[in-house]
Amino acid sequence: MTRSSNGSVSVVAVRLVTLLAGAIGGTILLLAGCAPPPEEGVLALVNGRQITQTEFETRWGELAEATRARYEKEGGKRLFLDELITRELLMQEARKQGLDQNDAIRDRAQRYREQLILDELLKDRIKAKVELSKEELDAFYEKHANELLTPLKVQVSQMLLPNISAAKDLEKQVNQGGDFAKFAQRYSIDGKTKAKGGDLGPYRKGLVIPEVDAVIHTLNPGMISAPIKTEAGYYLVMISALDKEIIQADVAVRERLRQELLNEKRRKRFDGVIADIRAKAIIRLADASRYVTDDVGTR
């Protein structure tokens, strides 16, 4: 133990031994007392193996931000040091059992090492950030228009009447406060929407026939159209504002599609890198027939 000039045990040393020994246990040779003075920057000795400040900070820095936040909430760096010590004890036990010399484990470790090397290579070869132009994104959204809301963002309801007089009469009644949905259920001859009170859902491209579509863009929410003449009869159509949940769901779909397009571009860039590497290589198969079945290329 470290002693002062009068021979008494240093109070600071005693406190350090008590604190660390109580938290970690007798297996660890602490940085005071019985062990020889360790090198500067060593946080703990675990059966003689040093855990240095540099190692600790490196491992701490490799943690995800959310993981660091959890440690800081539950015990901070002191808890993380305890877990590093536990990890080292487990590794020492594994070595005693010869697991570090196990062929299967060494093979898996080699494959993992190779994967890390390949990841680093491809990260270096694919440096430029993949970005999407507005034109690319708009074209992709157009390709998936049936999944998306249009800028109009309204709910559409319609009813189909057999003649102009019935259509005009119901238009008048709705304008005077009548319930569009109830009238549609009772009088509409459109079998697809009658039971739902004429509800077609959120407006999307191709939702209604062209004659009705043209009128929808002239309406305001809550407004009923004049009778629309078609080959099937006379339509009345009404639009209303969408619920916030529907709009939020559309935002989520757009983000999913954006990520799909980004991933597609990343795959193409990756394929380009691989194609470039293969083009510069000399590849020969010793016996291709062993890997090609008889039906390849036949129909």
C-alpha positions as CSV (number, residue, x, y, z in Angstrom):
1,M,0.0,0.0,0.0
2,T,1.1,3.6,-0.6
3,R,2.2,5.2,2.6
4,S,2.6,8.9,3.6
5,S,5.8,10.2,5.1
6,N,4.7,9.2,8.7
7,G,4.1,5.6,7.6
8,S,0.3,5.7,7.6
9,V,-1.6,4.2,4.7
10,S,-2.7,6.9,2.1
11,V,-6.4,7.7,2.7
12,V,-6.8,8.3,-1.0
13,A,-5.4,4.8,-1.9
14,V,-7.6,3.1,0.6
15,R,-10.7,4.8,-0.8
16,L,-9.8,3.8,-4.3
17,V,-9.3,0.2,-3.4
18,T,-12.6,0.1,-1.5
19,L,-14.6,1.7,-4.3
20,L,-13.3,-0.4,-7.1
21,A,-13.1,-3.7,-5.2
22,G,-16.6,-3.3,-4.0
23,A,-18.0,-2.7,-7.5
24,I,-15.9,-5.2,-9.6
25,G,-14.8,-8.0,-7.3
26,G,-11.7,-9.7,-6.2
27,T,-10.8,-11.1,-9.7
28,I,-9.6,-7.7,-10.8
29,L,-6.3,-6.3,-9.8
30,L,-7.0,-2.7,-9.0
31,L,-4.9,0.3,-9.8
32,A,-3.7,0.7,-6.2
33,G,-2.5,-1.6,-3.4
34,C,-1.1,-5.0,-4.2
35,A,-0.5,-4.7,-7.9
36,P,2.6,-3.0,-9.3
37,P,2.0,0.5,-10.5
38,P,0.3,0.2,-13.9
39,E,1.2,2.3,-16.9
40,E,-0.5,5.7,-17.1
41,G,-3.9,5.6,-18.8
42,V,-4.8,2.0,-17.6
43,L,-8.3,1.9,-16.1
44,A,-8.3,-1.7,-14.9
45,L,-6.3,-4.9,-14.8
46,V,-8.3,-8.1,-15.4
47,N,-6.2,-11.1,-14.4
48,G,-3.2,-9.1,-15.6
49,R,-4.8,-7.9,-18.9
50,Q,-5.0,-4.1,-19.2
51,I,-8.0,-2.2,-20.2
52,T,-6.6,1.2,-21.2
53,Q,-8.2,4.6,-21.4
54,T,-7.6,4.5,-25.2
55,E,-9.4,1.2,-25.6
56,F,-12.3,2.4,-23.5
57,E,-12.8,5.6,-25.4
58,T,-12.5,3.8,-28.7
59,R,-15.2,1.3,-27.7
60,W,-17.4,4.1,-26.2
61,G,-17.1,6.0,-29.4
62,E,-18.2,3.0,-31.5
63,L,-21.5,2.9,-29.6
64,A,-24.7,4.1,-31.4
65,E,-26.0,7.3,-30.0
66,A,-29.1,5.7,-28.6
67,T,-26.9,3.1,-26.8
68,R,-24.7,5.8,-25.3
69,A,-27.8,7.6,-24.1
70,R,-29.0,4.4,-22.4
71,Y,-25.7,4.0,-20.6
72,E,-25.7,7.6,-19.5
73,K,-29.2,7.1,-18.1
74,E,-28.5,3.8,-16.3
75,G,-25.0,4.2,-15.0
76,G,-22.8,6.1,-17.4
77,K,-19.3,5.2,-18.3
78,R,-18.8,3.4,-15.0
79,L,-21.4,0.8,-16.1
80,F,-19.8,0.5,-19.5
81,L,-16.4,-0.2,-17.9
82,D,-18.0,-2.9,-15.8
83,E,-19.4,-4.5,-18.9
84,L,-16.0,-4.3,-20.7
85,I,-14.5,-6.1,-17.6
86,T,-17.2,-8.8,-17.8
87,R,-16.5,-9.2,-21.5
88,E,-12.8,-9.6,-20.9
89,L,-13.4,-12.2,-18.2
90,L,-15.7,-14.2,-20.5
91,M,-13.1,-14.0,-23.3
92,Q,-10.4,-15.3,-20.9
93,E,-12.7,-18.2,-19.9
94,A,-13.3,-18.9,-23.6
95,R,-9.6,-19.1,-24.3
96,K,-9.1,-21.4,-21.4
97,Q,-11.6,-23.8,-23.0
98,G,-9.7,-23.4,-26.3
99,L,-12.6,-21.9,-28.2
100,D,-10.3,-19.4,-29.9
101,Q,-8.6,-22.4,-31.6
102,N,-11.9,-23.9,-32.7
103,D,-11.8,-24.4,-36.5
104,A,-15.4,-23.7,-37.1
105,I,-15.3,-20.4,-35.1
106,R,-12.0,-19.4,-36.9
107,D,-13.6,-20.0,-40.3
108,R,-16.6,-17.9,-39.4
109,A,-14.3,-15.1,-38.0
110,Q,-12.4,-15.2,-41.3
111,R,-15.5,-14.9,-43.4
112,Y,-16.7,-12.0,-41.2
113,R,-13.3,-10.3,-41.6
114,E,-13.5,-10.7,-45.4
115,Q,-17.0,-9.2,-45.3
116,L,-15.7,-6.2,-43.4
117,I,-12.9,-5.7,-46.0
118,L,-15.4,-6.0,-48.9
119,D,-17.7,-3.5,-47.2
120,E,-14.8,-1.0,-46.8
121,L,-13.8,-1.6,-50.5
122,L,-17.3,-0.9,-51.8
123,K,-17.7,2.0,-49.5
124,D,-14.6,3.5,-51.0
125,R,-15.6,2.7,-54.6
126,I,-19.2,4.1,-54.1
127,K,-18.2,7.4,-52.4
128,A,-20.6,9.7,-54.1
129,K,-23.9,10.2,-52.3
130,V,-26.8,8.8,-54.2
131,E,-29.4,11.6,-54.8
132,L,-32.7,11.8,-56.6
133,S,-33.7,14.6,-58.8
134,K,-37.2,16.0,-58.7
135,E,-37.8,14.7,-62.2
136,E,-36.8,11.2,-61.2
137,L,-38.9,11.2,-58.1
138,D,-41.9,12.7,-59.9
139,A,-41.6,10.1,-62.7
140,F,-41.5,7.3,-60.1
141,Y,-44.5,8.7,-58.3
142,E,-46.4,8.8,-61.6
143,K,-45.5,5.2,-62.1
144,H,-47.2,4.4,-58.8
145,A,-50.0,6.9,-59.1
146,N,-52.6,4.4,-58.2
147,E,-51.0,4.2,-54.7
148,L,-50.9,7.9,-54.1
149,L,-53.2,10.8,-53.5
150,T,-53.1,13.6,-56.0
151,P,-52.5,17.3,-55.0
152,L,-56.3,17.6,-54.9
153,K,-56.5,15.6,-51.6
154,V,-60.2,15.2,-51.3
155,Q,-62.8,12.5,-50.7
156,V,-65.1,11.8,-53.6
157,S,-68.8,10.7,-53.5
158,Q,-71.1,10.2,-56.4
159,M,-74.5,9.0,-57.3
160,L,-75.9,8.0,-60.7
161,L,-79.5,8.9,-61.6
162,P,-81.5,7.6,-64.6
163,N,-82.8,10.9,-65.9
164,I,-82.2,14.7,-65.7
165,S,-85.3,15.5,-63.7
166,A,-84.3,13.1,-60.9
167,A,-80.8,14.5,-60.9
168,K,-81.9,18.1,-60.7
169,D,-84.4,17.3,-57.9
170,L,-81.7,15.6,-55.8
171,E,-79.2,18.3,-56.5
172,K,-81.7,20.8,-55.1
173,Q,-82.5,18.8,-52.0
174,V,-78.8,18.3,-51.2
175,N,-78.2,22.1,-51.6
176,Q,-81.0,22.6,-49.1
177,G,-79.3,20.5,-46.5
178,G,-80.3,17.0,-47.6
179,D,-77.9,14.1,-46.8
180,F,-76.0,13.1,-50.0
181,A,-75.1,9.7,-48.7
182,K,-78.6,8.8,-47.8
183,F,-80.0,9.9,-51.1
184,A,-77.3,7.9,-52.9
185,Q,-78.2,4.8,-50.9
186,R,-81.8,5.2,-51.8
187,Y,-81.8,6.5,-55.4
188,S,-78.4,5.8,-57.1
189,I,-78.4,3.2,-59.8
190,D,-74.6,2.8,-59.5
191,G,-74.3,-0.7,-58.0
192,K,-70.7,-0.3,-57.0
193,T,-71.2,2.7,-54.7
194,K,-74.9,2.6,-53.8
195,A,-74.4,0.6,-50.6
196,K,-71.6,2.9,-49.4
197,G,-73.7,6.1,-49.9
198,G,-71.8,6.9,-53.1
199,D,-68.4,7.0,-51.3
200,L,-65.4,6.4,-53.7
201,G,-62.7,7.1,-51.2
202,P,-59.8,9.5,-51.7
203,Y,-59.4,11.1,-55.2
204,R,-56.8,9.4,-57.3
205,K,-56.0,9.4,-61.0
206,G,-58.4,7.3,-62.9
207,L,-60.9,7.0,-60.0
208,V,-63.9,8.2,-62.1
209,I,-64.9,8.5,-65.7
210,P,-63.5,11.5,-67.6
211,E,-66.7,13.5,-67.6
212,V,-67.0,13.3,-63.9
213,D,-63.2,13.8,-63.4
214,A,-63.3,17.1,-65.3
215,V,-66.1,18.5,-63.0
216,I,-64.4,17.4,-59.7
217,H,-61.6,19.8,-60.4
218,T,-64.0,22.7,-60.4
219,L,-65.7,21.9,-57.1
220,N,-64.9,23.1,-53.5
221,P,-65.2,20.8,-50.5
222,G,-68.9,20.3,-49.5
223,M,-70.1,21.5,-52.9
224,I,-72.4,19.3,-55.1
225,S,-72.1,19.4,-58.9
226,A,-74.8,20.1,-61.3
227,P,-76.0,16.9,-63.2
228,I,-73.3,15.5,-65.4
229,K,-74.6,13.8,-68.5
230,T,-73.0,10.5,-69.5
231,E,-73.9,7.4,-71.5
232,A,-74.8,5.6,-68.2
233,G,-77.1,8.4,-67.0
234,Y,-76.7,11.6,-64.9
235,Y,-74.1,11.8,-62.2
236,L,-74.1,14.1,-59.1
237,V,-70.7,14.3,-57.4
238,M,-69.6,15.9,-54.2
239,I,-66.1,16.3,-52.6
240,S,-65.1,16.7,-49.0
241,A,-61.8,17.3,-47.1
242,L,-59.7,14.2,-46.3
243,D,-59.1,13.1,-42.7
244,K,-55.6,13.9,-41.4
245,E,-54.8,10.2,-40.9
246,I,-55.3,9.6,-44.6
247,I,-53.0,12.4,-45.6
248,Q,-50.4,11.2,-43.1
249,A,-50.6,7.7,-44.6
250,D,-50.0,9.1,-48.0
251,V,-46.9,10.9,-46.8
252,A,-45.7,7.5,-45.5
253,V,-46.3,5.8,-48.8
254,R,-44.4,8.6,-50.6
255,E,-41.4,8.1,-48.3
256,R,-41.5,4.3,-48.8
257,L,-41.5,4.8,-52.6
258,R,-38.6,7.4,-52.3
259,Q,-36.6,4.8,-50.4
260,E,-37.3,2.2,-53.0
261,L,-36.0,4.4,-55.8
262,L,-32.9,5.3,-53.8
263,N,-32.2,1.6,-53.2
264,E,-32.7,0.9,-56.8
265,K,-30.1,3.6,-57.8
266,R,-27.7,2.2,-55.2
267,R,-28.1,-1.3,-56.6
268,K,-27.4,0.0,-60.1
269,R,-24.2,1.8,-58.9
270,F,-23.1,-1.3,-57.1
271,D,-23.7,-3.4,-60.2
272,G,-21.7,-0.9,-62.2
273,V,-18.8,-1.2,-59.8
274,I,-18.9,-5.0,-60.0
275,A,-19.2,-5.0,-63.7
276,D,-16.1,-2.7,-64.0
277,I,-14.1,-5.1,-61.7
278,R,-15.2,-8.2,-63.6
279,A,-14.4,-6.5,-67.0
280,K,-10.7,-6.2,-65.9
281,A,-10.5,-9.7,-64.6
282,I,-9.6,-13.0,-66.2
283,I,-12.1,-15.7,-65.1
284,R,-12.1,-19.3,-66.2
285,L,-14.3,-22.1,-65.0
286,A,-12.5,-25.4,-64.9
287,D,-15.5,-27.4,-65.7
288,A,-18.6,-25.3,-66.4
289,S,-20.7,-28.3,-67.2
290,R,-20.7,-29.3,-63.5
291,Y,-22.6,-26.1,-62.6
292,V,-24.9,-25.8,-65.6
293,T,-28.0,-28.0,-65.8
294,D,-29.2,-29.5,-69.1
295,D,-32.2,-27.2,-69.3
296,V,-30.4,-23.9,-69.1
297,G,-31.2,-21.8,-72.1
298,T,-34.0,-24.1,-73.3
299,R,-37.7,-23.6,-73.1
